[in-house]
Amino acid sequence: MISDIKLRTARTEDAEKLLEIYRPYVEKTAISFEYEVPYSGSVVKTKI
């Protein structure tokens, strides 16, 4: 149900899951300015 959704600021421990969400946009669309997917969650952590 919509009322069960809660937003919060991303945390460094979210990096791997965020990478899973981001990967298809880099690989299959022109939406991202990146040409290669960040190779690990540790790279994503630096952006959080």
N, C-alpha and C positions, 0 to 999 in steps of 0.2 A: 504494500500500500504506500502511496506517495508520502503520507505523514511519517513513515518510518525512515525516510531518507535524512541523513545528517551530513552536513558539510563541515570539513575542518581543514586546517592548513596541512599541507603535505609534510611528512616527517622523513628523515633519512632512512628509516626502516621500511618505508613504502617504495624505495627505489626500484627494486626488482619488479614489482607489480606495475609500477608506472612505465617501466621499460616494455613490459608485455603489451600495454595499451598503446604505447607510442610507436613500436616497431612497424606495424602494418602501414602507418601513415608515412613513414620514411621510405619503406620499401615499395609501396604500391600507389602512391599519390604524389601530387606536386604541392601538397599543402605545407610541407616542412621545407625549411631552407637547408636542411642537412642532406648530404648525399649518401652517407653511411650511417647505419644504426650504431649508437653508442654500444660498445662491445660488452659492457658490464654495468651492473647497478652502481659500482663504485664511481663510474663516470657520471651517472645521473645524480648521485648524492652531491656532487659539487655544484649542481644547478638548483638544488633545493634550498 
